[in-house]
């Protein structure tokens, strides 16, 4: 459908477009989930032939009187912000049961509804599709010279020395991947992201559940998560960070707030990879936590351009989170997943990409090009500890940088900047 005629904007292609089409060929309904403002409505509308916007007053009024009327229209039919009329879940389920045609409905929403809404399973009828904010490639800030899919197919990039400088990387960390905000200057993006987080704390979380503490406590929790971007965030440590403004806050309460943030897709967990090992080392199974967009983390920390220029360590964590974010987008487009890896001997990988069929790749992330040799050595050491008789050899080992070149080392390890990567 022509998005300009409906919403006044041309459609910007997204990495999930192909995945959405595949799912529409398989299931009667596809549920697109992701953070508010990430582009779900536009993506759903682009693939739809008719639509109903549940946040429209007239549409909501019709739904309150005759909800089944919202399902009437050419397929695929978009039901946007469907959770505002939760009864639609079961109506869609029954409609798909009665008519086995594929690709009948696209549902979009920015929060996970309560379990009782979806208690009648959508198994075999619904497929879920996770959507994230725009990657550097989707924002037009990657040359796309290095294809993740191509690397899995055995392609190796040509050497290239053009790359970003440190200030350019910082600017990209401060500018968000929310489509409507992608062209803002870094300082304006910081203001917009601060407002987004304030809305989360003041309106979105209280709408989902009863919150015992003030929005200030939720904001401090998000700040604590931002400080731990791309690292293992223990609930006990997060609770300790809140003691100053929420004395005696219980870890269970912090866990419940985290779950609410996850249900809004503001926080994303990256799980641990559990391969077979060659040694007696123990695998670390903790998840790492990331905010939905690196610019949200910058805003939560109050970090502007000058602050990140002076604090390379924080910039490094934010860049790692940006790289993992984009790898999640790209791997998902290939039907894959992203994990992290760490064992008790201290060997670790910032990202492990796994694809259907057992293929996998090891990824290290380094902010500066000067850190490439250390990243290559660290990644190779981690891979050497993995039992490749069980897991197979990695399709490739990759070091993603902010300011480094594109090269392949003599032993086959690849390095490229995030600004060259695409699905």
C-alpha positions in Angstrom: 0.0 0.0 0.0 1.1 3.6 -0.7 2.1 4.8 2.8 2.2 8.5 1.6 -1.4 8.5 0.6 -2.4 7.2 4.1 0.2 8.6 6.5 1.8 11.4 4.4 5.3 9.8 4.2 7.1 7.6 1.7 8.1 4.2 2.9 11.8 3.7 3.9 12.8 0.0 3.3 13.5 -1.9 6.4 15.5 -5.0 7.1 12.4 -6.9 8.3 10.5 -6.4 5.0 11.5 -9.8 3.5 10.9 -11.6 6.8 7.4 -10.1 7.0 6.6 -11.4 3.5 7.9 -14.9 4.4 5.7 -15.0 7.5 2.7 -13.8 5.6 3.2 -16.7 3.2 3.2 -19.2 6.2 0.6 -17.9 8.7 -2.8 -16.5 8.8 -1.7 -13.6 10.9 1.6 -11.9 11.7 2.1 -9.9 14.9 4.8 -7.2 14.6 6.2 -6.2 18.0 8.7 -3.5 18.9 9.3 -0.3 20.8 6.9 2.7 20.3 8.0 4.7 17.3 10.3 2.1 15.6 8.2 2.0 12.4 5.8 -0.9 12.9 2.8 1.0 11.5 4.6 2.0 8.4 6.1 -1.4 7.8 2.7 -3.1 8.4 0.9 -0.6 6.1 3.5 -1.0 3.4 2.6 -4.7 3.1 -1.2 -4.3 3.8 -4.1 -3.9 1.4 -6.5 -2.4 4.0 -6.1 -1.1 7.5 -7.7 -0.1 10.8 -6.0 2.3 13.2 -7.2 1.5 16.7 -5.9 4.8 18.1 -8.3 6.6 15.8 -11.4 7.8 17.7 -13.9 6.8 15.0 -12.3 3.4 14.6 -12.2 2.8 18.3 -15.9 3.7 18.6 -16.8 1.2 15.9 -14.7 -1.4 17.6 -16.5 -0.9 20.9 -19.9 -1.5 19.3 -19.0 -4.1 16.6 -15.4 -5.3 17.0 -15.8 -7.9 14.3 -16.3 -5.0 11.7 -12.6 -4.1 12.3 -11.6 -7.3 10.5 -13.5 -6.5 7.3 -11.3 -5.4 4.4 -8.9 -6.7 1.8 -6.1 -8.9 2.9 -3.6 -8.5 4.3 -5.5 -6.2 6.7 -3.5 -4.1 9.2 -4.8 -3.8 12.7 -2.6 -1.1 14.2 -2.2 -0.8 18.0 -4.5 -3.8 18.3 -3.9 -4.1 22.1 -6.2 -1.1 22.6 -9.0 -3.5 21.7 -7.7 -6.8 23.2 -10.7 -8.8 22.1 -9.3 -8.6 18.6 -6.8 -11.3 19.4 -9.5 -14.0 19.7 -11.5 -12.5 16.9 -8.5 -12.8 14.5 -7.8 -16.3 15.8 -11.3 -17.4 15.0 -11.3 -15.7 11.6 -8.1 -17.5 10.7 -9.6 -20.8 11.9 -12.6 -20.3 9.7 -10.6 -19.3 6.6 -7.3 -21.0 6.2 -5.9 -18.6 3.7 -2.4 -17.3 4.6 -1.5 -13.7 5.2 -4.9 -12.4 6.2 -3.9 -10.1 9.0 -1.0 -7.9 10.3 -1.2 -6.8 13.9 1.1 -4.2 15.3 1.6 -3.1 18.9 4.1 -1.4 21.2 3.5 -3.5 24.3 2.8 -7.1 25.2 -0.8 -7.5 26.4 -1.6 -9.3 29.7 -1.4 -13.1 29.5 -5.2 -13.4 29.9 -5.7 -11.6 26.6 -3.7 -14.2 24.6 -4.7 -17.2 26.8 -6.2 -18.8 23.7 -3.1 -19.7 21.9 -2.2 -18.4 18.4 0.0 -21.4 17.7 -0.3 -22.3 14.0 -2.2 -19.1 13.3 0.1 -16.3 14.4 3.7 -15.7 13.8 5.6 -13.0 15.7 8.0 -10.6 14.2 10.4 -8.5 16.3 11.1 -5.1 14.9 13.8 -2.8 16.2 14.8 0.8 15.6 16.7 1.5 12.4 20.2 0.2 12.0 23.0 2.3 10.6 22.4 0.7 7.2 18.7 1.5 7.3 19.4 5.0 8.2 21.7 5.4 5.2 24.8 5.6 7.4 26.4 2.4 6.2 27.9 1.9 2.8 26.7 -1.7 2.9 30.0 -2.9 1.4 30.2 -5.9 3.7 27.1 -8.2 3.7 26.5 -10.4 6.7 24.7 -12.9 4.5 27.7 -12.8 2.1 30.1 -13.5 4.9 28.1 -16.6 5.8 28.2 -17.6 2.1 32.0 -17.4 2.1 32.5 -13.9 0.5 35.4 -12.0 1.8 35.5 -8.1 1.6 38.1 -6.2 -0.4 40.4 -4.0 1.7 39.1 -0.5 2.2 40.6 2.3 4.3 37.8 4.8 4.3 36.2 5.0 7.7 34.7 7.3 10.3 36.7 9.4 12.7 35.9 9.3 16.5 33.7 12.4 16.4 31.6 11.0 13.6 31.1 7.7 15.5 29.9 9.7 18.6 27.4 11.7 16.5 25.9 8.4 15.2 25.7 7.1 18.7 23.8 10.2 19.8 21.4 10.2 16.8 18.6 7.6 17.2 17.2 5.0 14.9 13.6 6.0 15.5 12.5 6.8 11.9 10.8 10.1 12.7 13.8 11.4 14.6 16.7 10.0 12.5 17.6 13.3 10.9 17.8 15.3 14.1 21.1 16.8 15.1 22.8 15.1 18.0 21.8 17.7 20.5 18.2 17.7 19.4 18.1 13.9 19.4 19.3 13.9 23.0 16.3 16.1 23.9 13.9 13.9 22.0 15.2 10.7 23.6 15.0 12.3 27.1 11.4 13.0 26.4 10.8 9.5 25.2 12.3 8.0 28.4 10.2 10.4 30.5 7.1 9.2 28.8 8.1 5.6 29.5 8.5 6.4 33.2 5.4 8.6 33.7 2.8 7.1 31.3 3.7 3.9 29.6 4.7 1.7 32.6 1.8 2.9 34.9 -0.5 2.1 32.0 0.6 -1.5 32.1 0.7 -2.1 35.8 0.5 -0.5 39.2 3.9 1.1 40.0 4.7 1.4 43.7 7.4 4.0 43.1 7.6 7.4 41.5 8.6 7.9 37.9 11.9 9.1 39.2 12.7 5.6 40.4 11.9 4.1 37.0 14.1 6.8 35.4 17.0 5.9 37.7 16.6 2.3 36.9 16.8 3.0 33.2 19.9 5.1 33.9 21.4 2.2 35.7 20.7 -0.1 32.8 22.3 2.5 30.4 25.5 2.5 32.6 25.6 -1.3 32.1 24.9 -1.3 28.4 26.2 -4.5 26.7 27.2 -6.0 30.1 25.6 -8.5 32.5 23.3 -6.5 34.7 22.5 -8.3 38.0 19.2 -7.4 39.6 21.0 -7.0 43.0 23.3 -4.4 41.5 20.4 -2.5 39.9 18.6 -2.5 43.3 21.7 -1.2 45.0 21.8 1.7 42.5 18.2 2.6 43.5 18.8 2.6 47.3 19.5 6.3 47.4 16.0 7.3 46.2 14.1 4.0 47.0 15.4 2.7 50.3 14.8 -1.0 50.9 13.5 -1.6 47.4 13.3 -5.3 46.9 15.1 -7.2 44.0 11.7 -8.7 43.2 10.3 -5.2 42.6 13.3 -4.4 40.3 12.7 -7.6 38.4 9.0 -6.7 37.9 10.0 -3.3 36.6 12.5 -4.9 34.2 9.8 -7.2 32.9 7.5 -4.2 32.3 10.3 -2.5 30.4 10.8 -5.6 28.3 7.1 -5.8 27.6 7.3 -2.3 26.2 10.4 -3.4 24.2 12.5 -0.7 25.7 14.9 -3.3 27.1 16.1 -6.3 25.2 17.9 -9.3 26.6 20.7 -11.0 24.7 21.0 -14.6 25.9 24.2 -16.6 26.5 25.4 -19.1 23.9 26.0 -22.6 25.3 28.3 -24.5 23.0 30.4 -27.6 23.8 33.8 -26.7 25.2 37.2 -28.3 24.8 38.2 -27.6 28.5 36.6 -27.9 31.9 35.7 -24.2 31.9 32.2 -23.4 32.9 29.9 -21.3 30.7 28.5 -18.1 32.1 24.7 -18.1 31.5 23.7 -14.5 32.5 22.0 -12.5 29.9 23.2 -9.0 28.8 20.7 -6.1 28.7 20.5 -3.4 26.1 18.2 -0.4 25.7 16.2 -0.4 22.5 18.4 2.2 20.9 21.9 3.3 21.8 20.7 7.0 21.7 18.3 6.1 24.5 21.2 5.0 26.6 23.1 8.2 25.9 20.0 10.2 26.9 19.5 8.2 30.1 23.1 9.0 31.0 22.8 12.6 30.0 25.8 12.1 27.8 26.3 14.7 25.0 29.0 14.9 22.4 31.5 16.6 24.8 30.9 14.0 27.5 31.5 11.1 25.2 34.6 12.7 23.7 36.0 12.8 27.2 34.8 9.4 28.3 36.1 6.8 25.9 35.1 3.9 28.2 31.4 4.9 28.2 31.6 5.5 24.4 33.0 2.1 24.0 30.1 0.4 25.8 27.6 2.5 23.8 29.3 1.5 20.6 29.2 -2.2 21.5 25.5 -1.8 22.2 25.0 -0.1 18.8 26.9 -2.9 17.1 24.9 -5.6 18.8 21.7 -3.7 18.0 22.6 -3.7 14.3 23.7 -7.4 14.4 20.3 -8.2 15.9 18.6 -6.4 13.0 20.7 -8.1 10.3 20.7 -11.6 11.8 17.0 -11.5 12.2 16.6 -10.6 8.5 18.5 -13.9 7.8 16.4 -15.9 10.2 19.2 -16.0 12.7 19.8 -15.1 16.3 22.4 -13.2 18.3 23.9 -14.4 21.6 26.9 -13.5 23.8 29.6 -15.9 25.0 31.7 -16.0 28.2 33.3 -18.8 30.1 34.9 -19.1 33.5 38.4 -18.7 32.1 37.6 -15.2 30.9 37.3 -16.0 27.2 34.4 -14.1 25.7 32.8 -13.0 22.5 30.7 -9.9 22.3 28.3 -11.6 19.8 27.7 -15.0 18.4 25.5 -15.1 15.4 23.7 -18.4 14.8 21.7 -19.3 11.7 19.3 -22.2 11.0 21.2 -25.3 10.0 23.9 -24.9 12.6 26.1 -22.2 11.0 27.6 -19.7 13.4 30.0 -16.8 13.5 32.1 -15.1 16.2 32.1 -11.4 16.6 34.2 -9.0 18.7 33.4 -5.3 18.9 36.1 -2.6 19.3 35.5 1.2 19.1 38.9 2.1 17.8 40.8 0.8 14.8 43.9 0.5 16.9 42.2 -2.2 18.9 41.8 -4.5 15.9 44.8 -6.8 16.7 43.6 -7.3 20.3 40.1 -8.0 19.1 41.3 -10.5 16.5 43.5 -12.3 19.1 40.7 -12.3 21.7 38.1 -13.7 19.3 40.5 -16.4 18.0 41.3 -17.4 21.6 37.6 -17.7 22.5 36.9 -19.8 19.4 39.9 -22.1 20.2 38.2 -23.0 23.4 35.0 -24.1 21.7 34.6 -27.8 20.7 34.3 -27.4 16.9 33.8 -31.1 16.5 30.4 -30.6 18.1 29.6 -27.1 16.9 31.4 -27.0 13.5 33.9 -24.4 12.5 32.7 -20.8 12.5 31.7 -19.5 9.1 33.8 -16.5 10.0 35.4 -14.5 12.8 34.7 -10.8 12.6 35.9 -7.7 14.5 33.5 -4.8 14.1 34.9 -1.4 14.7 33.9 2.2 14.9 37.0 3.8 13.2 38.9 0.8 11.7 39.5 -0.3 8.1 38.0 -3.2 6.2 40.6 -6.0 6.0 41.1 -9.8 6.2 44.1 -11.0 8.2 46.5 -13.6 7.1 44.7 -16.2 9.2 41.3 -15.3 7.8 39.9 -13.0 10.6 37.8 -10.2 9.1 37.5 -6.7 10.4 35.2 -3.9 9.1 33.6 -0.8 10.5 29.9 -0.8 11.5 29.5 1.9 8.8 30.2 -0.8 6.1 27.9 -3.5 7.4 24.5 -4.6 6.1 22.3 -7.8 6.3 
